[in-house]
Amino acid sequence: MDRAYFSISDILSQSWKLFVQRPASALIAIVVLAGLNIVSDKFGTGMAALFGLASFVLTLIFQYQITRARLDEIDMLAHGFASGKLLAMIGLSILTYIGMFFGFLLLIVPGIILAVRWTLAVPVLIAENTGVIDALTRSWEETKGRFWPIFASILIIYVPLLPIAFVGGVFAVMGNGDPLHPMTLVGAAVVNIPLCALVVFGWH
């Protein structure tokens, strides 16, 4: 069977279409995750582990709910869909992070390849009601021959974070590193709101 071709514009336009169809859930995720990160910056490193764990769990919950809802809207959930996928998503996230971490240690390129080829793992895990390893395998299969448009789309989505991070750093310097200084809080908002918005858009 011929594999459908899609371009960078196809990926981004369809992602945007899904993003704006029902924006309420996406906006809630952005506000909550950005707010948590901003508060974490305010309290400093002492509470970093606790806030980091809370952010990780909430990110998985939001990603699961949003992905499931979008798949349901386009009729892509498997028959007999089981709702208990959060534990599987935790395992999938840990496995992909470990794989990409060691991939990036090996001259960066292997990490980039894994990041692209495993892009579809979460939607596959939910849509096909499969296991973690099968989801990674299916994602690898579905992205075969489609590496460059996916890679380019990821760059287009996330590269804007670099100048945003720079601007946020300028505000932090203006606040003299004081987490309670208004300029530092503005810098945290400047960084975290776009960051979370782009992450949520990336799920779509």
Rosetta blueprint (number, residue, H / E / L):
1 M L
2 D L
3 R L
4 A L
5 Y L
6 F L
7 S L
8 I H
9 S H
10 D H
11 I H
12 L H
13 S H
14 Q H
15 S H
16 W H
17 K H
18 L H
19 F H
20 V H
21 Q H
22 R L
23 P H
24 A H
25 S H
26 A H
27 L H
28 I H
29 A H
30 I H
31 V H
32 V H
33 L H
34 A H
35 G H
36 L H
37 N H
38 I H
39 V H
40 S H
41 D H
42 K H
43 F H
44 G L
45 T H
46 G H
47 M H
48 A H
49 A H
50 L H
51 F H
52 G H
53 L H
54 A H
55 S H
56 F H
57 V H
58 L H
59 T H
60 L H
61 I H
62 F H
63 Q H
64 Y H
65 Q H
66 I H
67 T H
68 R H
69 A H
70 R H
71 L H
72 D H
73 E H
74 I L
75 D L
76 M L
77 L L
78 A L
79 H L
80 G L
81 F L
82 A L
83 S L
84 G L
85 K L
86 L H
87 L H
88 A H
89 M H
90 I H
91 G H
92 L H
93 S H
94 I H
95 L H
96 T H
97 Y H
98 I H
99 G H
100 M H
101 F H
102 F H
103 G H
104 F H
105 L H
106 L L
107 L L
108 I L
109 V H
110 P H
111 G H
112 I H
113 I H
114 L H
115 A H
116 V H
117 R H
118 W L
119 T L
120 L L
121 A H
122 V H
123 P H
124 V H
125 L H
126 I H
127 A H
128 E L
129 N L
130 T L
131 G L
132 V H
133 I H
134 D H
135 A H
136 L H
137 T H
138 R H
139 S H
140 W H
141 E H
142 E H
143 T L
144 K L
145 G L
146 R L
147 F H
148 W H
149 P H
150 I H
151 F H
152 A H
153 S H
154 I H
155 L H
156 I H
157 I H
158 Y H
159 V L
160 P L
161 L H
162 L H
163 P H
164 I H
165 A H
166 F H
167 V H
168 G H
169 G H
170 V H
171 F H
172 A H
173 V H
174 M H
175 G L
176 N L
177 G L
178 D L
179 P L
180 L L
181 H L
182 P H
183 M H
184 T H
185 L H
186 V H
187 G H
188 A H
189 A H
190 V H
191 V H
192 N H
193 I H
194 P H
195 L H
196 C H
197 A H
198 L H
199 V H
200 V H
201 F H
202 G H
203 W H
204 H L
